[in-house]
Amino acid sequence: GYNENNELIIITIDGREESSVGVTLTELAYIMKGLGCTYAMNFDGGGSSVIYVNGKITNSPAQKEGIWLSNALTVSEEGPIPQT
């Protein structure tokens, strides 16, 4: 999501395991709004949801080693996002 300052906010929510069942889309909307997002988008989730930061897994995915990915969202910090 993005907040009113055009800052990008990315979260990954673990689920499908004893310690975390995940969230519904409604719960996710409340979480993103609570983080100050004015716009937000949900990508496909599930047991394969993994977030890598600087090449390391930073969440606790159901598949501990991760899985072969068919798609990914990558973010590289290059500077401010242009206003439209």
C-alpha positions in Angstrom: 0.0 0.0 0.0 0.8 3.7 -0.1 0.3 6.3 2.6 -0.6 10.0 2.1 3.2 10.7 1.9 3.5 8.3 -1.0 5.6 5.9 1.1 5.4 2.3 0.1 4.3 -0.2 2.8 4.7 -3.9 2.2 3.7 -6.6 4.7 3.6 -10.4 4.6 1.3 -12.2 7.0 2.1 -15.8 7.8 -0.7 -18.4 8.0 -1.6 -22.1 7.5 0.3 -23.2 10.6 -0.4 -23.7 14.3 1.1 -20.4 15.4 -0.8 -18.3 12.8 -3.9 -18.9 10.8 -3.5 -15.7 8.6 -6.1 -13.0 8.1 -9.2 -12.4 6.0 -9.2 -9.7 3.3 -11.4 -7.6 5.6 -8.9 -8.0 8.4 -6.0 -7.1 6.0 -7.9 -4.0 4.9 -8.1 -2.9 8.6 -4.4 -3.6 9.1 -3.4 -1.6 6.1 -5.6 1.3 7.1 -4.2 1.1 10.6 -0.7 1.4 9.0 -1.8 4.7 7.3 -2.4 3.3 3.8 -4.7 5.3 1.6 -4.3 2.8 -1.2 -3.6 -0.9 -0.9 -3.5 -4.1 -2.9 -3.6 -7.7 -2.0 -1.4 -10.2 -3.8 -2.1 -14.0 -3.8 -1.2 -15.5 -0.5 -0.9 -18.9 1.1 1.8 -21.2 2.2 4.1 -19.9 -0.5 4.1 -16.3 0.7 7.7 -15.4 1.5 9.3 -12.0 2.0 13.0 -11.7 1.3 15.0 -8.6 2.5 18.5 -8.4 1.2 18.4 -12.0 0.1 17.2 -13.5 3.4 13.7 -14.8 4.4 12.4 -12.5 7.1 9.0 -14.2 7.8 8.0 -17.7 8.9 6.4 -19.3 5.8 4.6 -22.5 6.0 7.1 -23.9 3.6 10.2 -23.3 5.6 12.6 -23.4 2.7 10.2 -21.5 0.4 9.1 -22.9 -3.0 10.1 -22.3 -6.6 8.4 -19.1 -7.5 6.3 -18.5 -10.6 6.1 -14.8 -9.9 7.5 -12.2 -7.6 7.2 -8.5 -6.7 10.6 -6.9 -6.4 11.4 -3.4 -5.0 14.6 -1.5 -5.4 15.2 1.9 -3.7 16.1 4.4 -6.4 14.5 7.5 -5.0 11.1 9.1 -4.6 8.2 7.8 -6.7 7.0 10.5 -9.1 3.7 12.1 -8.3 1.0 11.7 -10.9 
